[in-house]
Amino acid sequence: MPRVAIRALNEAVRLKINPSTLDDSMFYSVPRRLKDALGRLLNVSPEEIVIGNSASYGLHLLANGMPWKRGDEVLLVEGDFAADIMPWQGLQSKGVKTRFIRPSNHMPDAEELEGSITENTRVFCTTWVHSYTGHSIDLESVSEVCREKGVKLVLNGSQAIGYKTLDLNRMKVDAVTSGGYKWLCGPYGTGFCWIEPGFLENLDYNQAYWLAMQGEGSLDEMKTGIVEDLGAKKYDVFGTASFHNVMPWTASVEYLLSKGLPSIGHHDQELMRRLIEGIDAERYEIISPVESTESSIFVIKHRRGNTREIYNRIISMGFHVSLRYDRIRISPHLYNTVDEVVSLVELLNKFG
Ligand SMILES: Cc1ncc(COP(=O)(O)O)c(C=O)c1O
């Protein structure tokens, strides 16, 4: 987390230790400020942001709230992250089926998607950047196919948003969900969802959180009647006043906005270039795309050695990378310098 976020977290802790300094109005102003920042990030009205606590939150909202009929089908990508698959699999008892596209090159292209859509397909749910390979879908062409076919495009932006720009005013997706604790530099237990307002209006989901129903009125006299027409706010995660999460995450998103996503993207791409050009391809198989620096994730596997052993060695030297499916995943972002990436590459290239 950026230093400003750590300061905001400390402030949230201070408020908890000194509750007399926590004004009731913060129950409204703190989540509102987060929505303002996310609205700016995605170029939509803050009123359209649903505060979540994960990527899964928004996916479950959609899976449980869409008006299904027996025989409806959800199209998924084989090998996608589990969070994109499981919420839909739970719809079996309603007669809703899941079907998988098996992409010929990591992620489906528009043609593969088009060929997989049937008259029963209602939703195509996919990750934007794949968690284990770094390959991404071509959002523009995939979204065009979905629009032409009348299929809802549900996008998981967890491994992309914060490093890639998503302008929802321009890009036609029907819903986006994301965790806040990856490329958006927030604490764990954060996330958001955006659902196109017409789509949101048609959800049939019983959610009536008492705090959302109070408008922004005083907390000393509670309304108990359900307020209709709350819009996206109806679906905010319970406990919107989770100050320890919302305050630092807001500070992180505001920080990213102040730096500008294009310049963060520029920095990240330079880090990626160092990885792609620096890693010894004789020693390592590079799973992620090498033809461009646009991926957020760099994934490699040692051709001869023990990848787990190499992972353990580099971790013990203070590098924070992940081991996924016996591959090393490197996710450099604005918290890294070029020198750090160069020294990681030098170290990796020393392993036989
Ligand atoms: C694409 C993707 N979606 C979701 C998650 C996590 O899901 P959630 O935020 O629901 O815990 C991850 C990784 O942890 C991920 O890589």
The ligand as an SDF file (V2000), in Angstrom:
LIG
                    3D

 16 16  0  0  0  0  0  0  0  0999 V2000
   -8.7740  -12.8620  -11.6390 C   0  0  0  0  0  0  0  0  0  0  0  0
   -8.9650  -13.0020  -10.1610 C   0  0  0  0  0  0  0  0  0  0  0  0
  -10.1890  -12.8500   -9.6410 N   0  0  0  0  0  0  0  0  0  0  0  0
  -10.4090  -12.9350   -8.3370 C   0  0  0  0  0  0  0  0  0  0  0  0
   -9.3900  -13.1920   -7.4540 C   0  0  0  0  0  0  0  0  0  0  0  0
   -9.6910  -13.2780   -6.0110 C   0  0  0  0  0  0  0  0  0  0  0  0
  -11.0630  -13.3200   -5.7570 O   0  0  0  0  0  0  0  0  0  0  0  0
  -11.7660  -12.5380   -4.5700 P   0  0  0  0  0  0  0  0  0  0  0  0
  -11.3700  -11.0820   -4.6930 O   0  0  0  0  0  0  0  0  0  0  0  0
  -13.1890  -12.7560   -4.8070 O   0  0  0  0  0  0  0  0  0  0  0  0
  -11.2840  -13.1720   -3.3060 O   0  0  0  0  0  0  0  0  0  0  0  0
   -8.0820  -13.3850   -7.9640 C   0  0  0  0  0  0  0  0  0  0  0  0
   -6.9170  -13.6900   -7.1570 C   0  0  0  0  0  0  0  0  0  0  0  0
   -6.7920  -13.7970   -6.0010 O   0  0  0  0  0  0  0  0  0  0  0  0
   -7.8850  -13.2710   -9.3450 C   0  0  0  0  0  0  0  0  0  0  0  0
   -6.6660  -13.4200   -9.8680 O   0  0  0  0  0  0  0  0  0  0  0  0
  1  2  1  0
  2  3  1  0
  2 15  2  0
  3  4  2  0
  4  5  1  0
  5  6  1  0
  5 12  2  0
  6  7  1  0
  7  8  1  0
  8  9  2  0
  8 10  1  0
  8 11  1  0
 12 13  1  0
 12 15  1  0
 13 14  2  0
 15 16  1  0
M  END
$$$$
